């Protein structure tokens, strides 16, 4: 079923309000959200639907940008918007937040988009959120628990789920397109791999979906006590997997990772969308030999390697400033020979079509300025293989000083060893 078709039949406006059991998800989320609200935050609500969260937040005086893929959701939200609300509506996909500038929001609510995105697409969405949230900003990221979804589907009255093709009989992974469920530990690892700090994960609804009939039959005092019980245990690890809907609260720490533009270049954090351009360069045997790794064999291999680069706040793509062509990568890594504060190692590579055009020198001057002025580094080191004379010329143009050669220091992918020619720099180049 297509997503658009699904949400023509799902009444989002009623989902969190239709019964006491359904309302637990909303009450729990608001209980946590209010801990991060101080009266001035600008909020982005992704997958806002008909405004379950956007409307009360805007009513409370917060500036809210509500974004949803479905036009009919936004039409209903528009009908409920009051004149005094600082609420703007945007139709669009959570994987493309290009309409918003960097560092635009204090808080982002991602209360549904990840339900419908595969992991590669989730990474794109998370990368976009990382870009538009402020340094130190908070993201509420909702996801579905596979274990809870399996239980719920199996125990629905008159369900034909068990012994069907709707799940993998070996892993019990639910196959429920267009929904995507996952496991708590896997989701948390994904969030952390994208550079976020994981503050906590909590269960939004607990057992409310599978026990809805019984919860709805509780008296008001009983229901209030059940809610109090749920709030007391909703962060416990043994409870998380049994909740259909979960939220990880994430915090962004950017450490001024965006550098200043140079004459021709923009140095910025990589995106999963760069994998095609990166693969076209990294599959070249000449590029691979100069860098010391095996040529990339497939787009899938490049995606996996690129996802590792996204973890590092001090790895940047080198882009053409006017058309966003990716030339290569540049980084400040820990110096393996001087593993202490204040010492970094400069690394870089670019595609073969861009060799000999001064691109690395131009990019490296800005990275070195950042290293000494903003990170207050004591020393930057850099290495090249003896046969890489082009890299040697770059290093010398940047003002690095030769300090020696480490023989048989680098193990190549085929088991052979290369020398490393070593240089250092103690002040930014002029």
N, C-alpha and C positions, 0 to 999 in steps of 0.2 A: 504494500500500500504506500502510495506517495504521501509525503508529509502534508502537502496542501489538502489532500483528500481526507486524511486523518482528522485534521483540525476543523474541517467543515462539520464533522460529526461530534467532536468533543466540545463540550460547553465549558470552556475555561473560566468563564465568569462565575460559574457555580461550583467549580471543583473543590475549592478550599472552604466553601461556606455551606455546602448542601447538607451537612450533618455534623453532630458533635465530634465524631471520629475523624472526619475529613478536616475539621477546623484545627486539630492538634498540630498539623504541619505548619499552618500559618502562625499560630500562637507561639510555637517553639522557635521558629525562625525570627520573629519579631523580638522575642525575649533576648536572643543573642545579638541581633542587629542593634538594638538600643544601647548596648554596651560600647558601641563604636560611634555613636552619634552625639555630637556636642553642640548642635545648633547652627552650624555654618557649612557643613559638608556639601560638596557638589557630587551628585550620585548618577551613575550610569546603570540603568536597569536593562540588561540584555535578555531577550525572550520575555519581555514585559507582559505579553498576552493582553488581557483586558484591564490590567492595572491593579492586580491584587496587592502589590507592594508599592508601585509608583504612586497610586492615588493617596493612600494614607501618608506617605512620606511628603508628597507635595502639599497635602492639607496641613501638615505640621510645619510648613514653611521652608522645606529644603528645595534646592534647585535640582530637578530631576530630568534627565534625558532618557526617555523610554523608547526602546528599539525592539521591533518584532518583525519576523519574516512575513506574517500574515496580515494583509491589508484590512480584513474584516475585524481582526482584533483591535487594530489601531482606530478604526472607525468607531467601534464601541467605546474605546477609551476616550476618544475625542468628545463623544456625547456626554461623558461623565465629568470631563474636565471643567473646573470652575474658573471663572475669570481671573481671580486673584492668584491662581496657582502659577508657580514658576516651573511649568511642565512643558517640555518640547517633545514632539513625537517624530520618530524616524522609522521608515520602513527599510529593512535591509537584513543582511546576513551577518551573524556574529563573527564570521571569519574575515570580514572586511570592515574595519573601523576607520578607513582612510578619511572619512569626513571629520574625524576628531583629531585635534592636535596632540602631540606628545604631552604627557604629564597634565592631562585635562581634568582628571577626576580624583576625588579623595576616596571614594568607595565605588566598587563595581559589584552589582548583583548579577551573577550568571546562574539563573534559577531554572534553566531548562535546555539551553543549547547543547550541552554535552550529552543530553539524553539521546541525541540524534546524530552525533558525529562519531566517525571512526577515529582511531587513535591518531592517525596522521592529521586528520582535520581538527581534532582536539588541540593538537600542538599549535596549529596555525591560530586557532582561536585564543589560546593561552598567550601566545606570543603577541598578538594584537592587544590583549588586555594589559600585558606587561608594559607595552609601549604607552598606552593612553592613561594608565593609572600613575599617580604621583609617587615619587620616592617615599617609601614608608606607608603608602596607601594600602587599603584593605580590599580583598576580593572574597566574596561569598560564592563558592563554586559548588554547585549541586551535581550529584551523579546518582545512578541507580545501582543498587546492590544485586548482583546476579543471584545470590543465595535466597534473598527475600523475594525476588521476582519469581524464581522457580517455585518457592513455597506457595506464594499467592496464586499463581496460575494453576498449580496442582490441586489446590483446595477450594477453588471457586465451586459453588454448587453446580452440578451437572457438567463439570469440566471434562473435556476430552484430551487434556494436555498430556497426561502420563501415557507413556508408550507411544507417543506420536513423534512426528519429524520436527517438532518445534524446539528441540534441544538436542545437543550432542550426547548420545547415550554413554559415552566414555567419560567426558568431563562435566556433564550436566550444564554446559554453557547454553543459556537460552538463546534461541534464534527467533527474534521477534521484530523484524524490520517493520517500521523505521526506528525502533527503539534499540539502544545500545546499553547493555548493562556491563558491570565490571566487578572487581573485587576491591575491598577497602585498601589493602596494602598496595595493590597495583596502581590505584588512583592516586594515592598519596605519593608514591614514587614518581609518577608522571609529573605531578605538580612541583615536586622538589627538583626534578631534573630540568625544569624550565626556569630555574633560578629563584623560585619563591621560597619564603620561609613558611613552613606549616605551623600555624599557631594551635589549631585543634580541629578535630573532626567530630561532628555530632549527628545524631539520628533525628531527623525532622519529625517523623511520624511513628517510630517504633513499631509496635504490633498493630497499629490502628487500622491498617488496610485488611489484614487477614482476620482480625477480631472485630471488624466494624459493627456487625450486628449486635454483639454483646456490649460493646462500648456505648452504642447508641441507646441501649436499653437501661443504662445506669441512671439513677436519680441525679439531680444537680449536685448535691454534696458528694455523692460517690464519684461523679465525673471529675469534680474539682480535685478530689484526692488522687484519682488515677492520673490526672495531668501533673499533679505535684510529684507523684512517683516517677512518671516518665521524665520530667525535667531533671530529677535527681540522678537518673541512671543513663541519660541519653549520650554521655560521652564515654561510657564504659566500653572497653574493646569488645567484650563478649556480647554486648547489645547491638553493636553497629551493623553486623552482617544481617541481622534479622529485620532491619528497617528497609523498606522499599526506597525511601528518599533520604539521602545523606548530604551533608554540606561539609566541605573542608574550608576553614577560614585561613586565607593566605595573606602574607604581607610582602610587599615589594621592597627590595633593597637594591637600588640602582648604582650607587656609588659614583655618580656623575659619569656614567659610561658613554654618553654621547659626546663626541669630540667636535671641535670646531671644523667647519668646512675649510678646505684649502682652495687654491685657485681652480683646480679641475675636479676635485674629489669630495665625496661625502663618506665619512667613516662612521658606520652605525652598526648596531647589533644585527646579526644575521636573522633570517626568517626561514622557516621550513619551505617557503615558496621559492627559495633560492636553489633548491636541489638540482633543477635541470641545468641552470647555468654552471653550477659548481661541477656537476658530472661531466659536462662537455670539456671542461679544463682538466679535471683530475684523472680522466681516462687516458690522457696523453702520456706515453712512456717517457718522453723527455722531461716533462714536468715532474713525474713521479721519481725519476732517477735523481734529479736535483734536490728533491725533498726527502728522499730516503724511504719512500714507501712504495708499495705495489700499486700499479695503475688500477683505478676503480673499475670493477667488472660490470657493474649494473647500477641503474638508478636506485634500486633498493639498498645497495651497499652505501651509496652516497647519502641517502636519507638517514641511515643509521649513524654514519659518521657525523653528519651535520647536526643530528639531535644531540650528540655529545658536545659539539662546539657551543650549542645554545646554553649549556650549563654555566659556561665561563663568562663572567661579567667583563673580562678583559680580552675578549676575542671579538674583532670587528670585521665586517665586510668592507672591502674597498670598492666603492661604487662611483661610476661616472655621475657627476652632479646633475647633469641636465636630463638624462634619460634612464638613470638607475641601472645601467649595465654593471654587472658584477665583474670586477677585474681579478679579484682574489681575496686573500685573507691576511690579516696582520694581528699580532697578539703580544701581550705581556704575560709571560708565564713565570711560574716559580723557577728560580735558577737551581737546577739539580746539583750543581757543584758548590753553591753558596745558599743553602736552605735556611735563610733567616730573613727577618723583616728588613725591608729597604733594598733588597736585591732582587732584580727581575731579569728575565731573559727575553730578548726581542726575537720574535719569530714572524715569518712572512712567506707567502708564495703567491704568484699570479699566473694567469693563463699564458701560454706561449705566444698568442697573437699580440700580447701587450708588453713583451720583453723589449728592453732597450728604449723605452719611451720616458724614463724618469719617474714612473708611477710609484715605485716602491720608495724612492728617496723622498718624494713629496709627501707620501702617506706617513713614512717613518718619522719625519721631522715633527709632525703634529703629535704622533704617539709619544715621542721622546719628550716633547714639551710637556705633555700631560703627565708623563712619568715623574719628571723632576719637579714641576710646579704644583701639581695637584696631588699626586701620590707621595711626594717628598722622598723619592727613591735616593739611595746612596750611590748605587752603581747599577748599570745595565750591561749585561753581557750579550754576545751574539756569536754564533758559530757558523762555519760553512765547510763543505767538503772540499778537499784540495783541487778537485777538477772543476768546481763551480766558480769559474773566474768572474762571471757576471755578478754573482753575489759578493765576491771580494771587492769589486769596484764600488758597489752600493755601500758596503760597510766603510770603506775608506772615505767616500764622499761625505758620510755622516759624521766623520771625525773620530771613529773608534780607534783605539790603540791596540796593536798586536801584543798578545801576551804569551803565546806559545802554541804548540800543537800537541793534542792528545792522540797518541797512536793507538789504532784499533779500538777506538772508544765507542763507535756506533755500530750496532748490529743491524745489518740490512735484512730485509724480509726473507732472503734466500740463504741466510746463515753466514754470509761473508761479513767482514768487518771493514769499516772505513775510518780513516783519521778524521779528527775534528780540529779545524783551525780556529783558535779562540781569540776574542777581542773583548775589550771593556771600554766603558765610557762613564765619566763621573760628572759631566755637565751637559746640558742640552746643546745641540749643534746650533751654530749661528745661522 
